[in-house]
Amino acid sequence: MFNKVFWSLLFAGVLFGIIATAFHFARDDTVMKQPFKAVEKVNVVFWDENAGPDRTPYYKVLIQEFEKQNPTIHIEYVGLPKQTAKQKIDSAIASNDLPDVCGVQTSWLADFTSQKVLLDLDPLFAQWDEKDRLSPAIIESNREMVLDKKLYQLPNTMSMEILWYRPDWFAKKQVKVPDTWDEFFSAVEKLTDKDQQRYGFSIRGGNGASIQLLRMMFAYSGFTDFFDKNGKCRINDPKHVEFVKKYLALYQKFTPISDVTNGYREMIAAFDTGSVAMVQHNIGSYSQHQKSLKPGEYAPLPLPKAANGDFIQEGGNIDGYSVFNTSKHPREAWLFISFLCSQKSQSYWNKSIGQIPTHMDSLQEPWAQELPHMQLALRMFSNPHLKFYQPPMYLPDYRSMLDQTGDQGIQAVMIGKKSVEEFLNEWALTFERSKQRYDLYVRSKK
C-alpha cells in the first residue's frame, strides 16, 4: 500500500538509485513466456478512458511512433469521455465485446478482477527490460488492490490533489494565500464579487464530485484510516460532518449556481475563463491552465493542512493500462502498453498533461524539476507532515459507491433535499456493509 515512506523514497533527491474469460490467459500463458516475434499485421483496439482535446492529441503522437517502431501492429484508438467511460466498459463486459487494451483507473481494478476479465501481466512484465524502473512501491500497491496479488495494471501516471488559484486576484485584494482551512474559507468569501460575476471557489457537484469531496474531507480532518479498528467508516465522523456543512454552504453564496451539475471540464473552464478564484483538482489540469491563462494568473497550492498540522493526500491516485483476457492479440497488446509506460513515452505524456511519471528515470529529467506544479509535488512529497489516507479501492463496488451514492448524495444536499448528516450517514453505512461482505468473502477463501 502507499505510505509516506514510499513517497519520500520516490521523490527525495529525485530518485538516484531508489525507487472473454479467465481461461483465455491460462491457454496462452506458455506462449507469452516465449520471445515475441510479430508475423502478420494485427489490429489492437485501445480504449482511452479519459479522452478529450487536452489528452487525445498526445495519444495520436504516441500511437504514430509506436506503429512506426512496430509496422505489423495497428492501434485502433477509441476515445471515451471520462464521465461515461466506466459505464461503457461495464456494458462491454456484459456483452463480451471488449477491446484489447484500455486505460484503467486503479479504483476499477478490484471490480474488474472480481469479474475475471483482466489479463495477468506478470509473465510479460517479468521479461520487460524496464520493469525495474517503474516504482516498485506503485507496482506493489497495485498488487495489494486485488485478492490474488497479481499485476493487472501497468501504471504510467500518478497525481496529487491540489488547489489552483489566481495569484493576481489574491494580490489585488490583499488576501492571504490559504495555508489553513480557516484561511481557505475566508479567502473564498473575500474573493467573491458577484457584481463582476466572480466567485471565490467552484464546487464540483456533477460527475466525479464524491472523489474530490472525500479528498477535501480527509485533508480537513487529518484522518489516515478509512475505517476505524471496529470497522466503522470515518465518512460520517463529526469532523467530516463539520467540514461538509461549511463546504457545501458555500454553494450559490460564494460559488456559481451551475456548480450543482458541473463536472471536471465545466469547473476547470470556470477557472480558466476568469469566473472563479480557486478550484480543487489535481496537477493534471496544468496543460489547460497553461493554454488559457498567462503566467502569474494561475499557480498550484497544496490542500490546506489539518488542525494537527498534517497535509493529507489520497493514496493510490494512479492511472495505467490493462489488457482484457478476451484479447486475440495479448502479446501485441502488451507491447503497446509497455511502450506507453516506457521512459520516453512517460516523459512525453506526463510533461504534456502535467502529471507525475511512475518511471523513475523520467522523474530525473530536468522538466520534472522545473515546472511549478512538479516543484510543488517534489516539495510536498519531502514534507515530514505529509500523510496519506487509504481509500478501500479493494472493494469491488468501491467506484459505484462513489459514482452513485456519493455523487447523488452531494447533489441532494446542494439542492436541499437531504441534510449533510443524512447523506454522510447513508454513505458511511454503504461502505461498512460493503466491507463486511468483502471480509466475509476473504475469510471464506482461506
C-alpha positions in Angstrom: 0.0 0.0 0.0 1.0 3.6 -0.4 2.6 5.1 2.6 4.7 8.0 3.5 7.9 6.0 3.2 7.1 5.3 -0.5 6.5 8.9 -1.4 9.7 10.0 0.4 11.7 7.4 -1.4 10.1 8.3 -4.7 11.0 11.9 -4.6 13.9 12.6 -2.2 17.0 13.5 -4.2 14.9 12.9 -7.4 15.4 9.2 -7.1 19.1 8.5 -7.6 19.3 4.8 -7.2 15.9 4.2 -5.5 12.8 3.9 -6.2 -13.7 -13.3 -22.6 -12.9 -15.5 -19.6 -10.0 -16.3 -17.3 -9.1 -19.5 -19.2 -8.1 -17.4 -22.2 -5.0 -16.3 -20.4 -4.3 -19.8 -19.0 -4.4 -21.1 -22.5 -1.8 -18.5 -23.7 0.5 -18.4 -20.6 3.2 -20.7 -22.1 3.2 -18.8 -25.4 3.5 -15.5 -23.6 6.7 -16.6 -21.8 8.4 -17.2 -25.2 10.2 -14.4 -27.2 7.8 -12.4 -29.3 8.1 -12.0 -33.0 5.3 -10.4 -35.0 4.4 -12.3 -38.2 1.4 -10.6 -39.7 -0.2 -7.2 -39.2 -2.8 -7.2 -36.5 -5.3 -4.7 -35.2 -5.2 -3.8 -31.5 -8.1 -1.8 -30.2 -7.3 0.7 -27.5 -10.0 2.5 -25.4 -8.9 5.7 -23.8 -11.0 6.2 -20.7 -10.4 9.9 -20.4 -10.5 11.2 -24.0 -10.6 14.9 -24.8 -8.8 17.7 -26.6 -6.3 18.1 -23.7 -5.1 14.5 -24.0 -6.2 12.8 -27.2 -3.7 14.6 -29.4 -0.8 13.3 -27.3 -2.0 9.8 -27.8 -2.1 10.3 -31.5 1.6 11.2 -31.4 2.5 8.2 -29.2 0.5 5.8 -31.4 2.1 7.1 -34.5 5.6 6.5 -33.0 4.6 3.0 -31.8 3.3 2.0 -35.2 6.5 3.3 -36.8 8.5 1.1 -34.4 6.1 -1.9 -34.9 4.9 -1.8 -38.5 3.0 -5.1 -38.1 0.7 -3.7 -35.4 -2.1 -1.1 -36.0 -3.6 0.6 -33.0 -7.3 1.5 -33.3 -7.8 4.4 -30.9 -11.3 4.8 -29.4 -11.8 7.8 -27.1 -14.3 7.5 -24.3 -15.5 10.6 -22.4 -14.4 10.3 -18.7 -17.9 10.7 -17.4 -19.3 7.7 -19.3 -16.2 5.5 -19.6 -16.8 3.1 -16.8 -20.4 2.6 -17.9 -19.2 1.9 -21.4 -16.7 -0.7 -20.2 -19.2 -2.3 -17.9 -21.6 -2.7 -20.8 -18.8 -4.2 -22.9 -18.0 -6.7 -20.2 -21.7 -7.7 -20.0 -21.9 -8.2 -23.8 -18.4 -9.8 -24.0 -17.4 -7.2 -26.6 -14.2 -5.8 -25.0 -11.2 -4.0 -26.6 -7.7 -5.4 -26.4 -6.3 -2.6 -24.2 -8.0 0.0 -22.0 -7.0 2.9 -19.8 -7.9 1.7 -16.3 -8.0 3.7 -13.1 -6.7 2.0 -10.0 -10.1 2.2 -8.3 -11.5 -0.1 -11.0 -9.1 -2.9 -10.5 -11.0 -4.8 -7.8 -14.2 -4.6 -9.7 -12.7 -5.9 -13.0 -10.6 -8.6 -11.4 -13.6 -9.9 -9.4 -15.3 -10.3 -12.8 -12.2 -12.1 -14.1 -11.9 -10.0 -17.3 -8.3 -8.7 -16.9 -5.1 -10.4 -18.1 -2.4 -11.3 -15.6 0.5 -9.2 -16.8 3.2 -10.9 -14.5 4.7 -13.3 -17.1 5.2 -10.4 -19.6 6.2 -7.9 -17.0 8.9 -10.3 -15.8 10.5 -10.2 -19.3 10.3 -6.4 -19.8 13.7 -4.7 -19.7 12.3 -1.6 -17.9 10.4 -3.5 -15.2 12.8 -2.4 -12.5 12.5 1.3 -13.4 8.8 1.5 -12.6 8.4 2.5 -9.0 8.4 -0.8 -7.0 6.1 0.8 -4.4 3.5 1.6 -7.0 3.7 -1.9 -8.5 3.3 -3.4 -5.0 0.4 -1.1 -4.3 -1.4 -2.3 -7.5 -1.0 -5.9 -6.3 -2.5 -5.0 -3.0 -5.7 -3.8 -4.7 -6.6 -7.4 -5.7 -7.1 -10.6 -3.8 -4.7 -12.8 -5.7 -1.9 -10.1 -5.6 -1.1 -10.4 -9.3 -0.3 -7.5 -11.6 -3.3 -6.4 -13.7 -2.4 -2.8 -14.5 0.7 -1.2 -15.8 0.9 2.3 -14.2 2.1 5.3 -16.2 1.0 8.3 -14.3 0.1 9.4 -10.7 -1.3 12.6 -9.4 -1.7 14.8 -6.4 -4.8 16.7 -5.3 -4.2 20.5 -5.0 -5.8 23.9 -5.3 -5.3 26.0 -8.4 -5.6 29.7 -7.6 -5.3 33.2 -9.1 -2.3 34.9 -7.6 -3.2 38.2 -9.3 -6.6 38.3 -7.7 -5.2 37.5 -4.3 -2.6 40.2 -4.6 -5.0 42.8 -5.9 -7.4 42.3 -3.0 -4.6 41.7 -0.5 -6.0 38.3 0.6 -3.7 35.8 2.2 -3.0 32.7 0.2 -4.5 29.9 2.3 -2.4 27.5 4.3 -5.1 26.5 6.8 -8.8 25.7 6.3 -9.9 28.8 8.1 -7.9 30.9 5.7 -9.4 28.9 2.8 -13.0 29.7 3.8 -12.1 33.3 4.5 -10.4 33.7 1.0 -13.4 32.2 -0.8 -15.7 34.8 0.8 -13.3 37.8 0.3 -12.6 37.0 -3.4 -16.3 36.7 -4.3 -17.6 39.7 -6.3 -21.0 39.0 -7.7 -21.2 42.4 -9.4 -18.3 41.3 -11.6 -19.6 37.7 -11.8 -16.6 36.5 -9.9 -16.7 33.8 -7.2 -14.2 32.7 -4.7 -14.5 29.0 -5.5 -16.2 26.4 -7.7 -17.6 23.2 -6.1 -17.7 20.1 -8.3 -21.3 18.9 -7.9 -21.7 16.8 -11.0 -19.9 13.6 -12.2 -16.8 12.9 -10.0 -17.9 15.1 -7.2 -17.6 12.5 -4.5 -14.0 11.7 -5.2 -13.0 15.3 -4.8 -15.1 15.7 -1.7 -13.5 12.7 0.0 -10.1 14.2 -0.6 -11.1 17.5 0.9 -12.8 15.8 3.9 -9.7 13.8 4.9 -7.5 16.8 4.3 -9.6 18.7 6.7 -10.0 16.0 9.4 -6.4 14.7 9.3 -7.6 11.0 9.4 -5.4 8.5 7.6 -7.7 5.4 8.1 -10.9 5.0 6.2 -12.3 2.6 8.8 -11.6 2.6 12.5 -10.4 -0.5 14.4 -14.1 -1.6 14.8 -14.8 -1.4 11.1 -16.8 1.9 11.4 -16.4 4.1 8.4 -14.9 7.5 9.0 -17.0 9.3 6.5 -19.7 10.4 9.0 -17.3 11.3 11.7 -18.2 14.6 13.4 -15.1 16.3 11.9 -16.3 15.4 8.4 -19.9 16.5 9.1 -18.5 19.8 10.3 -16.4 20.2 7.1 -19.1 19.3 4.6 -21.6 21.7 6.3 -19.1 24.5 5.9 -18.1 23.4 2.4 -21.4 22.9 0.8 -22.8 26.0 2.5 -20.5 28.0 0.0 -22.8 26.9 -2.8 -24.6 29.8 -4.5 -23.3 32.3 -1.9 -19.7 32.2 -3.0 -19.8 29.7 -5.9 -21.6 29.6 -9.2 -25.2 28.3 -9.3 -24.1 25.9 -12.1 -21.8 24.0 -9.7 -24.6 21.6 -8.8 -24.2 19.9 -12.2 -20.7 20.9 -13.1 -18.2 18.1 -13.8 -14.5 18.5 -14.2 -14.5 20.2 -17.5 -17.1 22.9 -16.5 -15.3 23.5 -13.2 -11.9 24.0 -14.9 -13.5 26.2 -17.6 -14.9 28.4 -14.9 -11.4 28.9 -13.5 -9.7 29.4 -16.9 -12.3 31.9 -18.1 -11.9 34.1 -15.1 -15.1 33.3 -13.2 -13.6 31.8 -10.0 -10.5 32.4 -7.9 -9.8 28.8 -6.8 -10.7 25.3 -7.9 -9.8 21.9 -6.3 -8.3 19.5 -8.8 -5.1 17.7 -9.4 -1.8 18.8 -11.1 -3.1 17.2 -14.3 -5.1 20.2 -15.3 -1.9 22.2 -15.7 -2.0 22.0 -19.5 -5.4 23.6 -19.7 -4.4 26.5 -17.4 -1.3 27.0 -19.4 -3.3 27.3 -22.7 -5.9 29.7 -21.3 -4.1 31.9 -18.8 -0.9 33.9 -18.6 2.0 33.3 -16.2 1.1 34.9 -12.9 -2.6 34.2 -13.5 -2.5 30.6 -12.1 -0.5 28.7 -9.6 -0.7 25.5 -7.6 -1.3 25.2 -3.8 -1.4 22.2 -1.5 -4.7 21.4 0.1 -4.8 23.3 3.4 -3.4 21.5 6.4 -5.5 19.8 9.0 -5.8 21.2 12.6 -3.0 18.8 13.7 -0.6 20.3 11.1 -0.6 17.4 8.7 -1.1 17.6 4.9 -3.3 14.7 3.8 -3.4 13.2 0.4 -5.2 10.1 -1.0 -3.1 7.0 -1.6 -3.4 5.0 -4.8 -4.1 8.1 -7.0 -2.7 6.3 -10.1 -3.8 5.5 -13.7 -2.5 3.0 -16.1 -3.3 0.4 -18.7 -4.8 -3.1 -18.7 -5.2 -5.9 -21.2 -8.5 -7.7 -21.3 -8.2 -11.5 -21.3 -10.5 -11.8 -24.3 -7.9 -10.2 -26.5 -6.9 -12.2 -29.5 -3.6 -10.4 -29.6 -2.3 -10.2 -26.0 1.3 -10.1 -26.9 0.8 -7.2 -29.3 -1.4 -5.5 -26.7 1.4 -5.9 -24.1 3.9 -4.4 -26.5 1.7 -1.3 -26.8 1.1 -0.8 -23.1 4.8 -1.4 -22.2 5.7 1.2 -24.9 3.3 3.7 -23.3 4.9 3.1 -19.9 8.5 3.3 -21.1 10.7 6.2 -20.0 10.5 8.2 -23.3 6.7 7.8 -23.6 6.1 8.6 -19.9 8.2 11.7 -20.1 6.3 12.9 -23.2 2.9 12.1 -21.8 3.3 13.4 -18.2 5.1 16.5 -19.3 2.3 17.2 -21.8 -0.6 16.6 -19.4 1.1 17.9 -16.3 1.2 14.8 -14.1 3.8 12.7 -12.3 5.6 9.8 -14.0 5.8 6.4 -12.4 9.0 5.7 -14.3 11.9 6.6 -12.0 14.2 7.7 -14.9 11.5 10.1 -16.1 11.5 11.8 -12.7 15.2 12.5 -13.0 14.7 14.6 -16.2 15.0 18.4 -16.0 11.4 19.1 -16.9 10.2 17.2 -13.9 12.1 19.5 -11.6 11.3 22.8 -13.3 7.6 23.0 -13.8 5.8 24.9 -11.0 3.3 22.1 -10.2 6.0 19.5 -10.3 8.1 21.6 -7.9 5.1 21.7 -5.6 4.8 17.9 -5.8 8.5 17.4 -5.0 8.3 19.8 -2.0 5.2 18.1 -0.7 6.5 14.6 -1.0 9.5 15.5 1.0 7.4 17.3 3.7 7.6 15.5 7.0 4.0 16.5 7.7 2.6 14.8 4.5 0.5 11.7 5.2 -1.9 9.5 3.2 -5.3 8.1 3.8 -6.0 4.8 2.1 -9.4 4.5 0.4 -10.8 1.0 0.2 -10.3 0.6 -3.6 -10.1 -3.2 -3.0 -13.9 -3.3 -2.5 -15.4 -4.4 -5.8 -18.2 -1.9 -5.6 -15.9 1.0 -4.5 -16.4 3.1 -7.5 -20.2 2.6 -7.6 -20.4 3.8 -4.0 -18.7 7.0 -5.2 -20.3 7.5 -8.6 -23.8 6.6 -7.4 -24.3 7.0 -3.6 -21.7 9.7 -3.3 -22.4 11.9 -6.4 -26.2 11.7 -5.9 -26.0 12.4 -2.2 -23.9 15.6 -2.8 -26.4 16.9 -5.3 -29.2 16.1 -2.9 -27.6 18.2 -0.2 -26.8 21.1 -2.6 -30.4 21.4 -3.7 -31.8 21.0 -0.1 -33.3 17.5 -0.4 -31.1 16.0 2.2 -29.2 17.2 5.3 -25.4 16.7 5.5 -25.9 14.2 8.4 -28.4 12.1 6.4 -26.1 12.0 3.4 -22.9 11.1 5.3 -24.7 8.5 7.5 -26.1 6.8 4.4 -22.8 6.9 2.6 -20.9 5.5 5.6 -23.3 2.7 6.0 -22.9 1.7 2.4 -19.2 1.4 2.8 -19.5 -0.5 6.1 -21.8 -3.1 4.5 -19.6 -3.5 1.5 -16.5 -4.1 3.7 -18.5 -6.6 5.8 -19.4 -8.6 2.6 -15.8 -8.4 1.4 -14.3 -9.5 4.7 -16.7 -12.5 4.8 -15.7 -13.4 1.3 -12.0 -13.2 2.1 -12.4 -15.4 5.2 -14.3 -18.0 3.1 -11.3 -18.3 0.7 -8.8 -19.1 3.5 
